[in-house]
């Protein structure tokens, strides 16, 4: 009997030890789960998985290597991407409100542009196999706090153009870097929190940096302007506006007293460049292309066209013989879609060097050939951190905002830059320039990292950089991580400043707000 009790006691003790070990193992798994996301292998065949997911509305490409659309109505909070998927397609998960966690396979190669934009996901893993992350891939994923990623991959994924902008993950990481370094400049490479290259807003928000172009142009007794959704005009006395064209118009341009605009014809589902009849307000298609930036010289349209493969490319289109020519032969991405100016008989444009730097190019129209412009002033290196080259021509000189400062250049055999003023450290980064006979106007966006607030100011100064005067301070600021300055646009028509922000404000050269009614309601 005594031996029987001993056996029972031994069995109970062994059971307790086994349960304790299992508990320890479970705790270890829980701790590890905060650092990684496991991708469990499915016992289902590839064919079964495809059939099941297709029945639920998930769309694949023809060879089943990419997910091109995830249904917005699928209510699952977690989605494990199958192991045979290599690509998450553009806008595939955009705006999804149900998904909270996405698990990518270890061999994922590409996440295309806007793939998860404005979705409600909270957690995702980024394997080291990822080669490409597209523009705006996770833009405004306001709940994305957890990204399982190796330290080696962080700068790669945050270095994409606005790929993680307006996400808690990126903002927390950028703030961590700020605290470690004590320098706000350390955040410049992370477009997620301080997007210095903010002139390139996806498909919208044009700038006035081109000759006779932008969101506003002057035609005879009227000022034509667009908010991206419709084309309107107002007389020069500022009386109530009238609707000209109820169609998407992004960029306006005046050439030989004719109005041209880039936009979208919803009735015919066509993106292109159009001509507007000033009498009948009827528009006619000139060139079909997905473009919102162009200039015209000697009946030739120089325009950027967006492609999924190569980004923004530069072309010329002859309106007489309909000849279309690809200009930037090296396939480098045009840096800013509004960063093209006419200088004498040349087109000046910037190419990206894929490292947040720029190469400034000169296209000679007579030769139909591009050349790289060498910077002989040694003020800065075009291939190292040369960003946001917002250019404007005035009296055969080029004015530009580089790295937060204001510069002026002449171009003969090469380019020579002269700094007018450096970055205004107390006021923030300098954005768009508008040059007149007597003044240079620019605005700044002051960012206070301590409370995520942005302040917006307009300055006026002489051409030599003297008499810098703060003429206008925005009454508004925001606290949602966005930037009032980054998305604003400023234009000069005669003696008035037109500020297109959340609302349209008209100022005189002293910053006084004028009583103009630019609403069309």
Backbone torsions as a table, in degrees:
resi	resn	phi	psi	omega
1	UNK	NA	-41.7	-179.6
2	UNK	-61.4	-39.1	178.9
3	UNK	-66.6	-33.4	178.9
4	UNK	-64.3	-44.3	178.3
5	UNK	-62.8	-39.0	179.0
6	UNK	-61.3	-41.1	-179.7
7	UNK	-64.3	-43.2	179.9
8	UNK	-63.7	-44.1	179.9
9	UNK	-61.6	-40.8	179.5
10	UNK	-63.4	-40.6	-180.0
11	UNK	-66.4	-40.6	179.5
12	UNK	-64.4	-44.2	179.8
13	UNK	-62.0	-41.0	178.9
14	UNK	-64.1	-38.2	179.0
15	UNK	-65.1	-41.3	179.4
16	UNK	-63.1	-44.4	179.9
17	UNK	-62.2	-41.3	180.0
18	UNK	-64.0	-45.7	179.4
19	UNK	-63.5	-39.2	179.1
20	UNK	-63.8	-41.2	178.7
21	UNK	-65.0	-40.1	178.5
22	UNK	-63.1	-40.0	178.8
23	UNK	-62.0	-43.4	178.7
24	UNK	-61.7	-40.8	179.7
25	UNK	-64.2	-39.7	179.8
26	UNK	-64.6	-42.0	178.8
27	UNK	-62.5	-38.6	179.6
28	UNK	-64.2	-42.7	179.2
29	UNK	-62.6	-42.5	179.1
30	UNK	-60.1	-42.7	-179.2
31	UNK	-65.6	-40.2	-179.3
32	UNK	-68.6	-27.5	-176.1
33	UNK	-67.4	-17.8	177.1
34	UNK	-77.0	-15.5	-177.3
35	UNK	-105.6	-17.5	-176.9
36	UNK	-149.5	162.4	176.0
37	UNK	-117.8	120.2	-178.4
38	UNK	-83.9	137.8	177.1
39	UNK	-104.7	100.1	-175.5
40	UNK	-74.7	139.3	178.7
41	UNK	-74.5	136.6	178.1
42	UNK	-90.7	142.2	177.1
43	UNK	-81.5	-9.7	179.3
44	UNK	-75.4	150.9	176.7
45	UNK	-75.6	162.2	178.5
46	UNK	-57.7	-42.1	-178.6
47	UNK	-63.8	-39.5	179.4
48	UNK	-66.5	-41.6	179.9
49	UNK	-63.6	-45.4	179.9
50	UNK	-61.4	-45.5	-179.1
51	UNK	-62.3	-43.3	-179.7
52	UNK	-63.3	-48.2	-176.8
53	UNK	-69.6	-36.2	178.0
54	UNK	-64.1	-36.3	177.5
55	UNK	-65.4	-26.5	179.3
56	UNK	-90.1	2.4	174.7
57	UNK	98.7	3.5	177.2
58	UNK	-77.2	133.3	-175.5
59	UNK	-108.7	134.0	178.7
60	UNK	-113.8	164.9	170.1
61	UNK	-77.4	179.5	-170.1
62	UNK	-66.4	-32.1	-179.1
63	UNK	-102.2	11.7	174.1
64	UNK	58.8	40.0	173.4
65	UNK	-108.1	-5.7	-177.9
66	UNK	-140.0	144.7	168.3
67	UNK	-95.0	119.5	-177.1
68	UNK	-99.9	-20.2	177.9
69	UNK	-156.8	128.1	174.8
70	UNK	-109.1	126.8	-172.3
71	UNK	-65.3	134.7	179.2
72	UNK	-67.7	-20.8	-177.0
73	UNK	-87.6	-9.1	179.4
74	UNK	-72.9	119.0	-167.5
75	UNK	-90.9	4.2	179.4
76	UNK	-63.0	139.9	179.1
77	UNK	-87.6	-15.4	179.9
78	UNK	-132.1	141.0	177.6
79	UNK	-136.4	121.5	176.2
80	UNK	-97.2	112.3	-177.8
81	UNK	-69.3	130.5	-177.9
82	UNK	-58.9	152.0	-175.8
83	UNK	-64.9	-22.8	-177.6
84	UNK	-84.6	-1.0	179.6
85	UNK	-86.0	127.6	179.2
86	UNK	-107.0	-21.6	-172.2
87	UNK	-134.1	134.6	168.0
88	UNK	-98.9	114.9	-172.1
89	UNK	-70.2	163.2	-179.7
90	UNK	-61.5	131.2	177.9
91	UNK	61.2	17.9	-175.9
92	UNK	-60.1	-41.9	-177.6
93	UNK	-112.0	11.6	-173.4
94	UNK	-57.1	128.7	174.4
95	UNK	75.7	6.5	-178.1
96	UNK	-66.5	131.3	-175.0
97	UNK	-104.2	-7.3	-177.0
98	UNK	-96.0	-41.8	-174.6
99	UNK	-65.4	133.2	174.7
100	UNK	-114.7	-28.0	-176.7
101	UNK	-137.3	131.4	176.6
102	UNK	-124.5	131.6	179.1
103	UNK	-112.3	116.0	-179.6
104	UNK	-91.4	148.4	178.0
105	UNK	-71.8	158.5	-175.3
106	UNK	-68.9	-12.5	-179.2
107	UNK	-109.6	19.1	178.9
108	UNK	-62.7	136.5	-174.6
109	UNK	-111.2	-30.9	-172.3
110	UNK	-149.6	137.6	168.8
111	UNK	-117.3	112.9	-172.5
112	UNK	-79.9	174.6	-172.9
113	UNK	-59.8	139.2	176.1
114	UNK	57.1	24.6	-175.2
115	UNK	-58.2	-42.6	-178.7
116	UNK	-117.6	14.2	-173.0
117	UNK	-52.4	131.4	174.2
118	UNK	58.7	25.0	173.6
119	UNK	-87.9	173.3	-176.1
120	UNK	-102.1	19.4	-178.3
121	UNK	-64.4	146.1	-179.7
122	UNK	-110.3	-22.8	-172.4
123	UNK	-148.2	138.1	176.3
124	UNK	-155.4	156.2	174.7
125	UNK	-109.4	144.6	176.8
126	UNK	-119.7	101.4	-179.9
127	UNK	-68.6	158.3	178.8
128	UNK	-66.8	-14.3	-179.8
129	UNK	-72.6	-13.4	-176.5
130	UNK	-65.0	122.5	179.6
131	UNK	-98.0	-34.9	-172.5
132	UNK	-135.3	134.2	172.0
133	UNK	-126.6	125.7	-171.1
134	UNK	-81.2	167.0	176.6
135	UNK	-57.7	137.7	173.5
136	UNK	59.8	24.8	-174.6
137	UNK	-55.4	-42.3	-180.0
138	UNK	-122.4	24.2	-176.2
139	UNK	-57.3	129.6	177.0
140	UNK	59.1	33.8	167.5
141	UNK	-83.0	85.9	-166.9
142	UNK	-70.5	-11.2	179.5
143	UNK	-106.1	0.9	-174.6
144	UNK	-78.1	95.6	-178.8
145	UNK	-103.5	-23.6	-172.5
146	UNK	-122.6	116.6	174.2
147	UNK	-125.8	113.8	178.9
148	UNK	-81.9	108.2	-173.5
149	UNK	-151.8	145.9	177.7
150	UNK	-73.2	156.0	-179.4
151	UNK	-60.7	-31.9	-179.3
152	UNK	-67.9	-24.9	-175.2
153	UNK	-94.5	-13.8	-172.7
154	UNK	-59.7	-50.4	-177.3
155	UNK	-66.2	-29.6	178.1
156	UNK	-66.0	-45.9	-176.4
157	UNK	-76.3	-30.4	178.0
158	UNK	-81.9	-14.1	-179.8
159	UNK	-81.4	-8.0	177.6
160	UNK	-68.4	159.5	-177.3
161	UNK	-71.2	101.5	177.7
162	UNK	60.5	24.6	-174.0
163	UNK	-63.2	-38.5	179.0
164	UNK	-120.1	20.3	-178.5
165	UNK	-61.7	140.7	179.0
166	UNK	64.1	39.3	171.4
167	UNK	-120.2	143.5	177.2
168	UNK	-58.1	-36.2	179.8
169	UNK	-57.9	-51.8	-176.1
170	UNK	-69.1	-39.9	-179.3
171	UNK	-65.5	-40.7	178.5
172	UNK	-65.5	-39.0	179.1
173	UNK	-66.7	-43.0	-179.9
174	UNK	-65.1	-39.5	178.0
175	UNK	-65.4	-36.7	177.4
176	UNK	-61.4	-44.0	178.4
177	UNK	-64.4	-37.2	179.1
178	UNK	-63.7	-43.3	-179.6
179	UNK	-65.4	-40.1	-178.9
180	UNK	-67.3	-38.4	-174.3
181	UNK	-95.7	-28.3	-176.2
182	UNK	73.9	9.7	-178.4
183	UNK	-124.8	126.8	178.9
184	UNK	-65.2	-28.5	-179.4
185	UNK	-59.2	-25.4	179.7
186	UNK	-62.4	-20.0	-177.8
187	UNK	-85.9	-8.9	-172.5
188	UNK	-59.0	-36.0	-177.0
189	UNK	-72.6	-14.9	-175.8
190	UNK	-100.7	91.9	-176.5
191	UNK	-60.9	-10.9	-178.6
192	UNK	-63.3	-30.8	-173.2
193	UNK	-117.9	-40.3	175.9
194	UNK	-126.8	88.6	-176.3
195	UNK	-79.1	92.3	-179.1
196	UNK	-65.4	-30.5	-179.1
197	UNK	-91.5	60.2	-169.4
198	UNK	-90.4	1.9	178.4
199	UNK	-71.6	-22.1	-178.5
200	UNK	-90.6	85.6	175.2
201	UNK	-95.3	135.9	-169.0
202	UNK	-60.8	111.4	173.0
203	UNK	68.4	-6.8	-176.0
204	UNK	-138.1	-175.1	172.4
205	UNK	58.8	76.9	-178.9
206	UNK	-84.1	164.1	-179.5
207	UNK	-113.9	165.9	-177.7
208	UNK	-99.5	17.9	-171.9
209	UNK	-74.5	-5.4	179.0
210	UNK	-96.7	155.1	-179.8
211	UNK	-61.4	128.1	176.5
212	UNK	57.3	27.0	-174.6
213	UNK	-137.6	178.3	179.2
214	UNK	126.7	-146.5	177.4
215	UNK	-91.0	-1.5	-175.1
216	UNK	-147.6	135.7	176.2
217	UNK	-139.2	156.3	178.5
218	UNK	-103.7	125.1	-180.0
219	UNK	-132.7	107.2	-179.8
220	UNK	55.3	-119.3	-175.6
221	UNK	-91.4	6.0	-174.5
222	UNK	-124.5	157.6	171.9
223	UNK	-115.4	116.9	179.1
224	UNK	-94.3	140.0	179.7
225	UNK	-149.6	159.7	-179.4
226	UNK	-135.6	147.9	172.8
227	UNK	-105.8	13.1	-178.0
228	UNK	91.1	-18.0	-178.1
229	UNK	-109.0	-33.0	-179.9
230	UNK	-147.9	161.9	179.1
231	UNK	-108.5	130.0	-174.9
232	UNK	-132.3	169.6	173.9
233	UNK	-146.7	157.0	178.9
234	UNK	-143.8	144.5	179.0
235	UNK	-75.8	168.2	-172.0
236	UNK	-74.8	-3.5	173.8
237	UNK	-89.9	-7.0	175.3
238	UNK	84.0	17.8	176.6
239	UNK	-70.5	176.0	-170.6
240	UNK	-58.2	140.4	-178.5
241	UNK	-71.6	161.2	173.7
242	UNK	-129.7	149.0	179.8
243	UNK	-77.1	129.1	178.6
244	UNK	-100.1	-47.3	-175.2
245	UNK	-145.7	121.2	178.8
246	UNK	-91.1	71.1	-178.4
247	UNK	-153.6	153.4	-178.3
248	UNK	-65.6	119.2	176.1
249	UNK	-128.0	124.4	-173.7
250	UNK	-101.8	-43.3	-172.9
251	UNK	-137.0	129.0	179.7
252	UNK	-103.8	151.4	-179.8
253	UNK	-151.5	136.3	179.0
254	UNK	-108.0	121.8	-179.5
255	UNK	-140.1	123.8	-177.2
256	UNK	50.6	42.9	178.7
257	UNK	62.3	17.7	175.8
258	UNK	-111.0	145.7	-179.2
259	UNK	-94.8	126.6	174.0
260	UNK	-120.6	150.9	176.5
261	UNK	-150.9	149.7	170.3
262	UNK	-95.9	140.2	-176.6
263	UNK	-174.1	-162.4	-175.8
264	UNK	-131.5	123.6	175.4
265	UNK	-92.1	101.6	-174.1
266	UNK	-66.6	-35.9	-177.2
267	UNK	-62.4	-39.4	-177.7
268	UNK	-104.7	2.7	179.5
269	UNK	53.6	54.2	-177.2
270	UNK	-129.3	127.5	167.0
271	UNK	-92.7	139.9	178.7
272	UNK	178.7	-170.0	174.2
273	UNK	-107.4	130.5	-172.8
274	UNK	-122.7	158.1	171.9
275	UNK	-108.8	135.7	-177.5
276	UNK	-110.0	126.4	175.0
277	UNK	-76.2	120.9	-174.5
278	UNK	-71.5	-17.5	-178.6
279	UNK	-91.3	-52.9	-175.5
280	UNK	-92.5	-13.1	-175.5
281	UNK	61.8	23.1	174.6
282	UNK	-88.7	144.9	-179.0
283	UNK	-113.6	149.5	177.4
284	UNK	-130.9	140.8	-177.8
285	UNK	-73.8	128.0	175.8
286	UNK	-98.9	-44.6	-174.0
287	UNK	-148.8	124.7	177.4
288	UNK	-87.9	116.7	179.4
289	UNK	-167.9	148.9	175.7
290	UNK	-82.1	87.5	-174.3
291	UNK	-142.3	151.7	171.9
292	UNK	-138.0	13.5	-179.1
293	UNK	-137.7	127.1	-179.7
294	UNK	-162.7	157.5	169.3
295	UNK	-133.1	160.1	-178.0
296	UNK	-127.3	132.7	178.4
297	UNK	-143.7	124.7	176.3
298	UNK	51.7	48.4	178.5
299	UNK	65.4	16.0	176.3
300	UNK	-112.9	128.6	177.0
301	UNK	-93.1	121.6	173.0
302	UNK	-101.6	120.9	-171.0
303	UNK	-143.0	155.0	172.5
304	UNK	-96.9	143.5	178.8
305	UNK	-130.5	131.6	-176.8
306	UNK	-88.6	132.2	174.0
307	UNK	-127.3	145.2	179.2
308	UNK	-62.8	-32.1	-174.1
309	UNK	-79.7	-48.7	-170.8
310	UNK	-115.6	7.1	179.3
311	UNK	74.1	-141.4	-176.5
312	UNK	-87.1	123.0	179.2
313	UNK	-119.9	156.3	-175.3
314	UNK	-107.8	131.7	-179.3
315	UNK	-130.6	164.2	168.4
316	UNK	-124.4	143.4	-178.4
317	UNK	-131.7	120.0	179.4
318	UNK	-85.3	117.1	-176.0
319	UNK	-71.1	-14.8	-178.9
320	UNK	-88.2	-51.7	-178.0
321	UNK	-102.0	2.9	176.4
322	UNK	64.9	20.5	-179.3
323	UNK	-79.9	131.5	-179.3
324	UNK	-113.3	124.8	-174.6
325	UNK	-125.7	134.0	175.0
326	UNK	-81.9	128.3	-171.5
327	UNK	-97.1	-59.2	-174.4
328	UNK	-78.1	90.4	-169.6
329	UNK	-64.0	-23.2	-175.4
330	UNK	-83.1	5.1	175.1
331	UNK	64.0	13.3	175.7
332	UNK	-71.4	148.2	-177.6
333	UNK	-70.6	128.1	173.8
334	UNK	-61.7	127.2	-167.6
335	UNK	-63.4	-55.9	178.7
336	UNK	-123.3	133.7	-177.4
337	UNK	-70.6	-12.0	174.8
338	UNK	-111.8	16.0	-173.7
339	UNK	-102.6	56.1	179.3
340	UNK	-132.9	129.4	179.4
341	UNK	-133.9	157.0	173.5
342	UNK	-95.5	127.5	178.3
343	UNK	-127.2	107.3	-173.2
344	UNK	54.6	-118.5	-179.8
345	UNK	-107.0	30.3	-177.3
346	UNK	-127.5	155.0	172.9
347	UNK	-106.9	124.0	177.6
348	UNK	-106.2	128.5	-180.0
349	UNK	-147.2	163.9	-177.1
350	UNK	-115.3	139.7	174.4
351	UNK	-111.8	148.0	176.5
352	UNK	-80.6	141.9	172.4
353	UNK	-98.7	14.8	176.2
354	UNK	64.8	17.5	176.9
355	UNK	-137.9	37.6	-177.2
356	UNK	57.3	26.1	172.5
357	UNK	-116.6	178.1	-177.7
358	UNK	-138.7	151.5	171.9
359	UNK	-116.5	120.9	-178.6
360	UNK	-86.8	129.5	-173.7
361	UNK	-117.1	151.6	175.3
362	UNK	-124.2	123.3	177.7
363	UNK	-105.1	114.4	178.1
364	UNK	-84.1	117.0	-172.6
365	UNK	-65.7	-42.7	-178.3
366	UNK	-62.2	-38.7	-178.7
367	UNK	-86.3	-16.2	-174.5
368	UNK	54.5	47.2	-176.6
369	UNK	-145.4	144.5	179.5
370	UNK	-100.2	146.4	175.6
371	UNK	-132.0	148.1	173.5
372	UNK	-81.7	132.3	177.8
373	UNK	-87.5	122.0	179.4
374	UNK	-85.9	138.1	178.3
375	UNK	-88.5	108.7	-175.3
376	UNK	-93.7	-5.5	-176.6
377	UNK	-86.1	-12.9	-179.5
378	UNK	57.7	25.7	177.0
379	UNK	-71.2	-34.7	177.3
380	UNK	-162.4	167.7	-176.3
381	UNK	-99.9	120.1	-178.8
382	UNK	-59.9	-29.2	-174.9
383	UNK	-93.9	7.1	-179.8
384	UNK	-137.6	92.6	175.4
385	UNK	76.9	18.2	178.2
386	UNK	-83.3	101.4	-170.3
387	UNK	-126.0	156.7	171.7
388	UNK	56.8	55.0	-179.7
389	UNK	-81.4	82.9	179.1
390	UNK	-82.8	110.0	-171.5
391	UNK	-109.0	149.6	173.5
392	UNK	-148.1	135.8	177.7
393	UNK	-94.6	144.1	178.1
394	UNK	-156.9	121.8	179.6
395	UNK	50.7	47.5	176.4
396	UNK	60.9	28.1	169.9
397	UNK	-128.5	154.9	178.0
398	UNK	-107.8	126.1	173.5
399	UNK	-106.5	141.4	-176.0
400	UNK	-150.3	154.1	173.1
401	UNK	-106.4	111.4	179.6
402	UNK	-118.7	128.4	173.0
403	UNK	49.9	35.0	175.5
404	UNK	90.9	-11.2	178.2
405	UNK	-105.5	177.4	179.9
406	UNK	-116.5	132.0	-177.4
407	UNK	-130.1	159.4	175.3
408	UNK	-130.8	144.0	-177.0
409	UNK	-141.6	153.6	165.8
410	UNK	-120.1	150.0	-178.2
411	UNK	-126.5	116.1	172.1
412	UNK	-120.7	-103.8	174.2
413	UNK	-75.9	-29.4	175.7
414	UNK	-144.8	-173.8	-174.7
415	UNK	-108.8	136.2	179.0
416	UNK	-127.5	120.9	-176.6
417	UNK	-101.7	142.8	174.2
418	UNK	-126.6	124.8	179.9
419	UNK	-77.3	128.6	176.7
420	UNK	-90.1	-52.6	173.2
421	UNK	-145.0	148.2	174.7
422	UNK	-82.0	-177.7	175.1
423	UNK	-58.6	138.8	177.3
424	UNK	-88.7	96.4	-171.7
425	UNK	-60.4	-32.9	-177.4
426	UNK	-78.9	-16.5	-174.4
427	UNK	-112.3	-14.3	178.2
428	UNK	104.7	-172.9	-173.6
429	UNK	-71.9	136.5	177.9
430	UNK	-83.5	131.4	178.6
431	UNK	-107.2	-139.0	-167.8
432	UNK	-56.1	144.1	177.8
433	UNK	-107.3	147.5	168.5
434	UNK	-134.2	121.5	-174.3
435	UNK	-108.1	131.3	176.3
436	UNK	-121.1	-175.5	-178.6
437	UNK	-58.5	-37.8	-173.2
438	UNK	-113.0	-21.1	-170.4
439	UNK	-133.3	161.1	163.9
440	UNK	-117.0	124.3	176.8
441	UNK	-105.6	141.1	175.4
442	UNK	-151.2	162.0	174.4
443	UNK	-123.5	157.3	179.9
444	UNK	-122.2	157.5	177.3
445	UNK	-125.9	107.3	-176.7
446	UNK	-92.6	122.3	-175.9
447	UNK	-111.6	123.8	177.1
448	UNK	-105.0	106.1	-173.8
449	UNK	-66.9	-21.8	-177.2
450	UNK	-66.0	-28.9	-179.0
451	UNK	-135.5	14.9	176.3
452	UNK	56.5	38.9	179.8
453	UNK	-111.4	138.9	178.8
454	UNK	-114.2	134.5	175.7
455	UNK	-115.8	147.6	-171.2
456	UNK	-122.1	126.5	-178.3
457	UNK	-132.4	147.0	172.3
458	UNK	-112.5	133.4	-179.7
459	UNK	-118.9	151.8	173.9
460	UNK	-124.9	138.1	177.5
461	UNK	-150.0	163.0	175.1
462	UNK	-72.7	163.5	-178.4
463	UNK	-61.9	-25.8	-179.6
464	UNK	-89.0	5.4	178.9
465	UNK	89.2	4.6	179.5
466	UNK	-91.1	168.5	175.9
467	UNK	53.8	51.4	177.2
468	UNK	-76.0	121.1	-175.4
469	UNK	-128.2	129.3	173.6
470	UNK	-81.1	107.4	-173.4
471	UNK	-99.4	-14.1	-176.3
472	UNK	-154.7	134.0	174.2
473	UNK	-120.7	130.2	-178.0
474	UNK	-66.8	140.7	174.7
475	UNK	-75.9	-18.7	-175.2
476	UNK	-101.1	155.0	167.0
477	UNK	-151.4	165.9	178.0
478	UNK	-130.8	161.0	-175.9
479	UNK	-126.8	19.6	-177.2
480	UNK	-102.7	16.2	178.6
481	UNK	91.7	-9.4	178.2
482	UNK	-86.6	-174.5	-174.7
483	UNK	-134.5	118.9	177.5
484	UNK	-64.1	-34.6	-178.0
485	UNK	-76.3	-38.1	-174.3
486	UNK	-62.8	-30.7	-174.9
487	UNK	-103.0	2.3	179.1
488	UNK	-83.4	157.7	174.8
489	UNK	-135.1	140.9	-176.6
490	UNK	-124.8	138.5	-178.4
491	UNK	-136.8	149.3	176.4
492	UNK	-116.4	124.8	172.6
493	UNK	-127.7	115.9	-175.4
494	UNK	54.5	-114.3	-176.2
495	UNK	-111.4	27.6	-177.4
496	UNK	-129.2	147.1	176.9
497	UNK	-105.2	126.1	176.9
498	UNK	-107.1	119.1	-178.9
499	UNK	-108.7	114.1	178.3
500	UNK	-103.2	104.5	178.7
501	UNK	-123.9	-135.7	172.2
502	UNK	-65.0	-26.3	174.4
503	UNK	-132.3	170.6	-179.0
504	UNK	-102.1	121.7	-177.4
505	UNK	-122.1	136.8	178.0
506	UNK	-112.7	129.3	-176.6
507	UNK	-125.0	157.3	166.6
508	UNK	-89.8	179.5	-174.4
509	UNK	-71.0	-6.6	175.0
510	UNK	-98.9	1.3	177.9
511	UNK	89.0	6.0	177.6
512	UNK	-74.8	134.3	-179.8
513	UNK	-78.4	127.3	-179.2
514	UNK	-96.3	155.7	-175.2
515	UNK	-88.4	73.2	177.8
516	UNK	-105.9	139.4	178.3
517	UNK	-105.4	98.2	-178.0
518	UNK	-104.0	20.3	174.2
519	UNK	-87.8	153.0	179.1
520	UNK	-118.4	17.2	-179.5
521	UNK	-77.7	NA	NA
